[in-house]
C-alpha cells in the first residue's frame, strides 16, 4: 500500500510539473490572418492573451484611418472625427484594448476592438484588429512589395494597391502605399509609409465583414435614437415659449 501511495504521489507531481511547463511556454495569440477569433467575447479573447500586457477599454481611437489618404471611404459612417484630425469609433458601442508582448519579434503592439449591438441585450464581440509592426530595414516601396508578396501567398487573392499620402503632421505629408485584400469574410489593409529615408512602421487592419456590417447598423440605430431624444428635449424646452 505504501508503495502504491508513493507511485501515485510521483505521478501526481509529474502531472503538475508538465501542466506548469505547458502554462510557461504558452504565448499570447498574435492575431495572424486566419487565426483571429472574430465574434468572440472580450473574456474569451483575453484568455488567449495570457502573458501579454493588456490595457485600455475606454479609448476607441483608430488614428490610422485618418492618417492615410483614401482609407476613410472604406469605413463609411462608422468612423467619427474631431475637427477632421482624430479618428475614432462610436464610444457608446465599442471597447478597445492595446496588447504588447516583449517576446514578439516583429510586432510593436496590437489594438483589438469589440462592439455591442445597439438595442440588443448582448455583450461585446471582436470585429476589428489593428497591428503595428516593427519597421524593417529598407525603403517603404521595397518593404511594401515584400509584405504584399507574403500576404498574397497566404490570402490567395491579389490585392488592390494605391499610392497615397500619409499625414505625419497637420501640414506634412509622406508618400505611402495601401494594399487591400477583400475576401468573403474579411478585409485586410496593409499600410506602409515613407519615414525620411527609410520605411515607417507597417500597419495591418483586419476587418470582419459580418461584424462591421452589424456595427454600422448599430451606429445608425444609435444616431436615430440620439436624434429622437434630442428632439424630445427640444420640445420640452419649447414648452416654455
C-alpha positions as CSV (number, residue, x, y, z in Angstrom):
1,X,0.0,0.0,0.0
2,X,2.9,2.4,0.9
3,X,4.5,1.7,-2.5
4,X,1.2,2.5,-4.3
5,X,0.9,5.8,-2.4
6,X,4.5,6.7,-3.3
7,X,3.9,5.9,-7.0
8,X,0.7,7.9,-7.0
9,X,2.4,10.9,-5.5
10,X,5.2,10.7,-8.1
11,X,2.7,10.6,-10.9
12,X,0.7,13.5,-9.4
13,X,3.9,15.6,-9.1
14,X,4.9,14.8,-12.7
15,X,1.4,15.9,-13.9
16,X,1.7,19.2,-12.1
17,X,5.1,19.8,-13.5
18,X,4.0,19.1,-17.1
19,X,1.0,21.3,-16.6
20,X,3.2,24.1,-15.2
21,X,5.6,23.7,-18.2
22,X,2.7,23.9,-20.6
23,X,1.5,27.2,-19.0
24,X,5.0,28.6,-19.1
25,X,5.5,28.0,-22.8
26,X,2.1,29.3,-23.8
27,X,2.3,32.5,-25.7
28,X,-0.4,35.1,-26.4
29,X,-2.2,34.9,-29.7
30,X,-0.7,37.2,-32.4
31,X,-3.9,37.7,-34.3
32,X,-2.5,36.4,-37.6
33,X,-4.7,36.0,-40.6
34,X,-7.0,33.0,-40.4
35,X,-6.4,32.8,-36.6
36,X,-8.4,35.9,-35.4
37,X,-11.3,35.0,-33.1
38,X,-13.8,37.4,-34.7
39,X,-17.2,37.2,-33.0
40,X,-15.8,36.1,-29.7
41,X,-16.4,37.9,-26.4
42,X,-13.9,40.1,-24.5
43,X,-13.4,37.4,-21.9
44,X,-12.9,34.7,-24.5
45,X,-10.3,36.7,-26.3
46,X,-8.5,37.9,-23.1
47,X,-8.0,34.3,-22.1
48,X,-5.9,33.9,-25.3
49,X,-3.6,36.7,-24.2
50,X,-2.1,35.3,-21.0
51,X,1.4,36.6,-20.5
52,X,0.8,39.8,-22.5
53,X,0.3,43.3,-21.2
54,X,-3.3,44.4,-22.0
55,X,-4.5,47.9,-21.3
56,X,-7.5,50.1,-22.2
57,X,-11.2,49.6,-22.7
58,X,-12.4,53.2,-23.0
59,X,-10.2,54.9,-25.7
60,X,-11.7,54.0,-29.0
61,X,-9.4,55.9,-31.3
62,X,-8.1,54.5,-34.6
63,X,-5.8,57.2,-35.9
64,X,-4.5,55.1,-38.8
65,X,-7.8,55.6,-40.7
66,X,-7.5,59.4,-40.6
67,X,-3.8,59.4,-41.4
68,X,-3.8,57.6,-44.8
69,X,-5.4,59.3,-47.7
70,X,-8.4,57.5,-49.1
71,X,-8.7,54.9,-46.3
72,X,-11.6,56.5,-44.6
73,X,-14.0,55.8,-47.5
74,X,-13.8,52.1,-46.8
75,X,-15.2,52.6,-43.3
76,X,-18.2,54.7,-44.1
77,X,-20.2,56.3,-41.3
78,X,-18.8,54.1,-38.6
79,X,-15.8,56.4,-38.1
80,X,-16.1,59.7,-36.3
81,X,-13.7,62.6,-36.3
82,X,-12.7,65.6,-34.1
83,X,-12.4,68.6,-36.4
84,X,-11.0,66.4,-39.2
85,X,-7.9,65.2,-37.3
86,X,-8.5,62.4,-34.9
87,X,-10.4,59.3,-36.0
88,X,-12.4,57.1,-33.5
89,X,-15.2,54.6,-33.3
90,X,-18.5,55.0,-31.5
91,X,-17.6,55.1,-27.8
92,X,-21.1,54.0,-26.8
93,X,-20.8,50.8,-28.8
94,X,-17.1,50.0,-28.8
95,X,-14.3,49.0,-26.4
96,X,-10.6,48.9,-27.4
97,X,-7.7,47.1,-25.8
98,X,-4.0,47.5,-26.6
99,X,-1.8,44.4,-26.4
100,X,2.0,44.2,-26.1
101,X,4.3,41.2,-25.5
102,X,8.1,41.6,-25.2
103,X,8.8,38.3,-26.9
104,X,7.1,39.2,-30.2
105,X,9.9,39.6,-32.8
106,X,8.1,41.7,-35.3
107,X,5.1,43.2,-33.6
108,X,5.2,46.5,-31.7
109,X,1.6,46.4,-30.4
110,X,-1.9,45.2,-31.4
111,X,-5.2,47.0,-30.8
112,X,-8.3,44.9,-30.6
113,X,-11.8,46.4,-31.0
114,X,-15.1,44.9,-29.6
115,X,-18.6,46.2,-30.3
116,X,-22.0,45.5,-28.9
117,X,-25.3,45.8,-30.9
118,X,-27.4,48.8,-30.1
119,X,-30.7,47.9,-28.5
120,X,-29.8,44.2,-28.2
121,X,-29.1,42.5,-24.8
122,X,-25.8,41.1,-25.8
123,X,-22.1,41.5,-24.9
124,X,-19.2,42.9,-26.8
125,X,-17.6,40.8,-29.6
126,X,-14.3,41.2,-31.6
127,X,-14.8,42.8,-35.0
128,X,-11.6,44.8,-35.8
129,X,-7.9,44.3,-35.2
130,X,-5.1,46.8,-35.9
131,X,-1.5,45.5,-35.8
132,X,1.6,47.8,-35.8
133,X,4.8,46.1,-36.9
134,X,8.4,47.0,-36.3
135,X,9.9,48.7,-39.4
136,X,12.4,46.5,-41.2
137,X,15.4,48.0,-42.9
138,X,14.7,49.3,-46.4
139,X,12.7,51.8,-48.3
140,X,8.9,51.9,-47.9
141,X,8.5,50.7,-51.5
142,X,10.5,47.6,-51.0
143,X,9.0,46.8,-47.6
144,X,5.5,47.1,-49.0
145,X,6.4,45.0,-52.0
146,X,7.9,42.2,-49.9
147,X,5.0,42.2,-47.4
148,X,2.4,42.2,-50.3
149,X,4.0,39.2,-51.8
150,X,3.9,37.3,-48.5
151,X,0.3,38.3,-47.7
152,X,-0.9,37.4,-51.2
153,X,0.5,33.9,-50.9
154,X,-1.4,33.4,-47.7
155,X,-4.7,35.0,-48.7
156,X,-4.5,33.6,-52.3
157,X,-6.0,36.6,-53.9
158,X,-4.4,39.7,-55.5
159,X,-4.8,43.0,-53.7
160,X,-5.9,46.4,-54.9
161,X,-2.9,48.7,-54.5
162,X,-3.0,52.5,-54.2
163,X,-0.1,55.0,-53.9
164,X,-1.4,57.5,-51.3
165,X,-0.3,60.2,-48.9
166,X,0.4,59.7,-45.2
167,X,-0.3,62.7,-42.9
168,X,2.6,62.9,-40.5
169,X,1.6,66.3,-39.0
170,X,-1.1,68.9,-39.8
171,X,0.9,70.2,-42.8
172,X,3.5,67.5,-43.5
173,X,2.7,64.5,-45.8
174,X,4.8,61.5,-46.7
175,X,4.3,59.1,-49.7
176,X,2.8,55.7,-48.8
177,X,1.3,52.6,-50.3
178,X,-2.0,51.0,-49.3
179,X,-3.0,47.4,-50.3
180,X,-6.4,45.9,-49.8
181,X,-7.3,42.2,-49.9
182,X,-11.1,41.6,-49.9
183,X,-12.4,38.1,-49.1
184,X,-15.8,36.7,-48.4
185,X,-15.4,37.0,-44.7
186,X,-13.0,39.8,-44.1
187,X,-10.9,42.7,-45.4
188,X,-7.2,43.2,-44.9
189,X,-5.4,46.5,-45.2
190,X,-1.6,46.9,-45.5
191,X,-0.3,50.4,-44.9
192,X,3.4,51.4,-45.3
193,X,4.6,55.0,-45.4
194,X,7.9,56.7,-46.0
195,X,9.8,57.9,-42.9
196,X,12.6,60.2,-44.1
197,X,15.0,57.8,-45.9
198,X,13.5,54.5,-44.8
199,X,10.2,52.8,-44.1
200,X,7.9,53.7,-41.3
201,X,6.2,51.1,-39.1
202,X,4.0,48.9,-41.3
203,X,0.4,48.7,-40.2
204,X,-2.3,46.0,-40.8
205,X,-6.0,46.3,-40.3
206,X,-8.2,43.2,-40.2
207,X,-11.9,43.8,-40.5
208,X,-14.6,41.2,-40.0
209,X,-17.2,41.8,-42.7
210,X,-20.2,40.5,-40.7
211,X,-19.1,42.3,-37.6
212,X,-18.5,45.6,-39.4
213,X,-22.0,45.5,-41.1
214,X,-23.6,44.9,-37.7
215,X,-21.6,47.8,-36.2
216,X,-22.7,50.2,-38.9
217,X,-26.3,49.2,-38.4
218,X,-25.9,49.8,-34.7
219,X,-24.3,53.2,-35.3
220,X,-27.3,54.2,-37.5
221,X,-29.7,53.0,-34.8
222,X,-27.8,54.8,-32.1
223,X,-27.8,58.1,-34.1
224,X,-31.5,57.8,-34.9
225,X,-32.3,57.3,-31.2
226,X,-30.0,60.1,-30.2
227,X,-31.7,62.4,-32.6
228,X,-35.1,61.4,-31.3
229,X,-34.1,62.1,-27.7
230,X,-32.6,65.4,-28.5
231,X,-35.7,66.5,-30.4
232,X,-37.8,65.5,-27.4
233,X,-35.6,67.6,-25.2
234,X,-36.1,70.5,-27.6
235,X,-39.9,70.1,-27.4
236,X,-39.7,70.2,-23.6
237,X,-37.7,73.4,-23.6
238,X,-40.1,74.8,-26.3
239,X,-43.0,74.5,-23.9
240,X,-41.6,77.5,-22.1
241,X,-42.4,79.6,-25.2
